[in-house]
Amino acid sequence: MKKVTIRDIAREAGVSVATVSNVLNGVEKCREETRERVLKTARELGYRPNISAKTLATRRSGLLGIVINEKTEGSSFSQMNLLVNGMNSAIRRYENYDLIITEVFRDGSMEYLRDWIAKRDLEGVIFLGDYEEELLREIEKTGIPMVMVDNYGEELKEASYIHSEDTLGSYLAVEHLIERGSRSVAFVCGSLDENEVYRRRFYGYKAAVEEYGLALTEENILETEETFRGGYEATRRICEAGKTDAIFFSYSEGALGALKYLNGRRDIPGEMKIIAFGDTQAWEYTTPSLTSTDQQVSYKGELAVDMIIDKIGDRGKFKREVSIPVKIRKRETT
């Protein structure tokens, strides 16, 4: 089968080769009617661009980097997957861009990450999670557009930020438990010293507990590994102490460990209410189904892609910082 070229598209669409080139490369130099006709013709002819040739011609790679700072099994199970799924959905709207993903760790990651970006000639980078300030400052010096997702570090002047309403979401979660009769709510999280997201969620927990007149005790604040096992062990300790009737997990997978522990114990008096920060469809199928705080993670991923492309094109459509609303998904654990 003969390979379709832009000359073929130009001939069939009745336009110049330059017009076809502009349309396929996203250059806005023609009427919308013409653009639609060119794209329709390209689809009908089965045109497939040569990415390598296109990169050489435009001197643009069309690649967006996604950097994941992943250290545990937790967020990789649901929330991180939802973020990436949202990005994949968004990138389909942009014909000239593709995503490329890497994982880095805090120790010794600067040189690797700097080389990773340079070797692939990335046009923009989306950072998921928290990173050392020194690393981000080094990347910022390269001038590459950056979008930070769930990062509360010292602000970079040229970066844009997306995060959930972490403090408000936690407040609503604890309020939900209290409104359903809970009088002693435990807070389970990762390291409060190392993670600003957990600190902000703790502030919401603390505000709700104090506003509703509940006791704020050290034994009800548990820092654990951000894993299923961490949630299991935290729940075991809480139940053995016998002073708590509800648990708020600030990392969602810990709640799965809690359910495993509770489902294996039939001697625990009364009901232990559970709510997790972070929603996924899987929570509808746990036993019992898990109540959660939905931070609209897939939408967050879509917005991250829209914002980085907006920065690359210097369009200024989006605000520099975007906070995504949260809501409670009520299920059987509350």
Residue pairs with C-beta under 8 A, 6 or more apart in sequence:
4 42
4 45
4 46
4 47
4 48
5 47
6 17
6 20
6 21
6 24
6 47
7 17
8 45
8 47
9 20
9 38
9 41
9 42
9 45
9 47
10 16
10 17
10 19
10 20
12 41
12 44
12 45
13 20
13 37
13 38
13 41
14 37
15 30
15 34
15 37
15 38
19 29
19 30
19 34
19 38
20 38
20 42
21 27
22 28
22 29
22 30
23 30
23 34
23 35
23 38
23 39
24 38
24 42
24 49
24 95
25 54
25 58
25 96
26 95
26 96
30 38
51 62
54 62
55 61
55 62
55 121
60 96
60 123
61 120
61 121
61 122
61 123
62 96
62 97
62 98
62 123
63 97
63 98
63 99
63 100
63 120
63 121
63 122
63 123
64 91
64 97
64 98
64 99
64 100
64 122
64 123
64 124
64 125
64 126
64 305
64 308
64 309
65 100
65 101
65 102
65 116
65 117
65 120
65 122
65 124
65 125
65 126
66 84
66 87
66 99
66 100
66 101
66 102
66 125
66 126
66 128
67 101
67 102
67 103
67 104
67 113
67 125
67 126
67 127
67 128
68 80
68 101
68 102
68 103
68 104
68 128
68 129
69 103
69 104
69 105
69 106
69 127
69 128
69 129
69 130
69 131
70 76
70 80
70 103
70 129
71 105
71 106
72 225
72 226
72 227
73 227
73 228
73 253
74 226
74 227
74 228
74 251
74 252
74 253
74 254
75 129
75 226
75 251
75 253
77 253
78 252
78 253
78 278
78 280
78 282
79 252
79 278
79 280
79 297
80 128
82 280
82 297
82 298
82 301
83 128
83 149
83 297
83 298
83 300
83 301
83 304
84 101
84 301
85 298
85 301
86 297
86 298
86 299
86 300
86 301
86 302
86 303
86 304
86 305
87 99
87 126
87 301
87 302
87 304
87 305
88 99
88 301
89 298
89 301
89 302
90 301
90 302
90 303
90 304
90 305
90 306
91 97
91 98
91 99
91 305
94 305
94 309
97 123
97 309
99 305
100 120
100 122
102 113
102 116
104 112
104 113
106 131
106 132
109 132
109 135
110 132
110 134
110 135
110 138
113 135
113 139
114 138
114 139
114 142
117 125
117 139
117 142
117 144
118 142
122 144
123 144
123 145
123 312
124 144
124 145
124 146
124 147
124 308
124 309
124 311
124 312
125 139
125 144
125 145
125 146
125 147
125 308
126 146
126 147
126 149
126 304
126 305
126 308
127 136
127 146
127 147
127 148
127 149
127 151
128 149
128 150
129 149
129 150
129 151
130 150
130 151
130 152
130 153
130 195
130 196
130 197
131 151
131 153
133 153
133 154
136 146
136 148
136 153
136 156
136 159
137 156
139 146
140 146
140 156
140 157
140 158
140 159
143 158
145 158
145 308
145 311
145 312
146 156
146 158
146 159
146 160
146 308
146 311
147 159
147 160
147 161
147 162
147 304
147 307
147 308
147 311
148 156
148 159
148 160
148 161
148 162
149 161
149 162
149 163
149 300
149 301
149 304
150 162
150 163
150 164
150 197
151 161
151 163
152 163
152 196
152 197
152 200
153 196
155 161
160 307
160 308
160 311
160 318
160 319
160 320
160 321
160 322
161 320
161 321
161 322
162 300
162 303
162 304
162 307
162 321
162 322
162 324
163 197
163 322
163 323
163 324
164 295
164 296
164 300
164 323
164 324
164 326
165 295
165 323
165 324
165 325
165 326
166 197
166 200
166 201
166 204
166 277
167 200
167 201
167 203
167 204
167 207
168 204
168 326
169 201
169 204
169 277
169 293
169 295
169 326
170 200
170 201
170 202
170 203
170 204
170 205
170 208
170 248
170 250
170 277
170 293
171 204
171 205
171 207
171 208
172 204
172 293
172 326
172 327
172 328
173 204
173 205
173 208
173 248
173 275
173 277
173 293
173 328
174 185
174 204
174 205
174 208
174 209
174 248
175 208
175 212
176 275
176 291
176 328
176 330
176 334
177 185
177 246
177 248
177 273
177 275
177 334
178 185
178 208
178 212
178 214
180 273
180 334
181 245
182 245
182 246
182 273
183 214
183 245
184 214
184 215
184 220
184 243
184 244
184 245
184 246
185 205
185 209
185 214
185 220
185 244
185 245
185 246
185 247
185 248
186 220
186 221
186 222
186 234
186 238
186 244
186 246
186 247
186 248
187 202
187 205
187 220
187 221
187 222
187 248
187 250
188 222
188 224
188 230
188 231
188 234
188 247
188 248
188 249
188 250
188 251
188 254
189 195
189 198
189 201
189 202
189 221
189 222
189 223
189 224
189 249
189 250
189 251
190 198
190 223
190 224
190 225
190 226
190 250
190 251
191 198
191 223
192 198
192 199
192 202
192 223
198 250
198 251
201 250
201 277
202 221
202 250
205 248
205 250
206 216
209 215
209 216
210 216
219 241
219 243
220 244
222 234
222 237
222 238
224 230
224 231
224 233
224 234
224 254
226 251
226 253
226 254
227 253
227 254
227 257
228 253
228 254
228 256
228 257
228 260
229 257
230 254
230 257
231 249
231 251
231 253
231 254
231 255
231 256
231 257
231 258
232 257
232 258
232 260
232 261
233 257
234 247
234 254
234 257
234 258
235 247
235 257
235 258
235 261
235 262
235 272
236 261
238 244
238 247
238 272
239 261
239 262
239 265
239 268
239 272
244 272
245 270
245 271
245 272
245 273
246 272
246 273
246 274
246 275
246 334
247 255
247 258
247 272
247 273
247 274
247 275
248 275
248 276
248 277
249 255
249 258
249 274
249 275
249 276
249 277
250 277
251 276
251 277
251 278
252 276
252 277
252 278
252 279
252 280
252 283
252 292
254 276
255 274
255 275
255 276
255 290
255 292
255 333
256 286
256 290
258 272
258 274
259 274
259 286
259 287
259 288
259 290
259 333
262 268
262 272
262 274
263 287
273 291
273 333
273 334
274 290
274 291
274 333
274 334
275 290
275 291
275 292
275 293
275 328
275 333
275 334
276 283
276 290
276 291
276 292
276 293
277 292
277 293
277 295
278 292
278 293
278 295
278 297
279 292
279 293
279 294
279 295
279 297
279 329
280 292
283 289
283 290
283 291
283 292
283 329
283 331
284 331
288 331
288 332
288 333
289 331
289 332
289 333
290 331
290 332
290 333
291 328
291 329
291 330
291 331
291 332
291 333
291 334
292 328
292 329
292 331
293 326
293 327
293 328
293 329
294 326
294 327
294 328
294 329
295 324
295 326
296 324
296 325
296 326
299 324
300 324
303 318
303 322
303 324
306 318
307 318
307 322
310 316
310 317
310 318
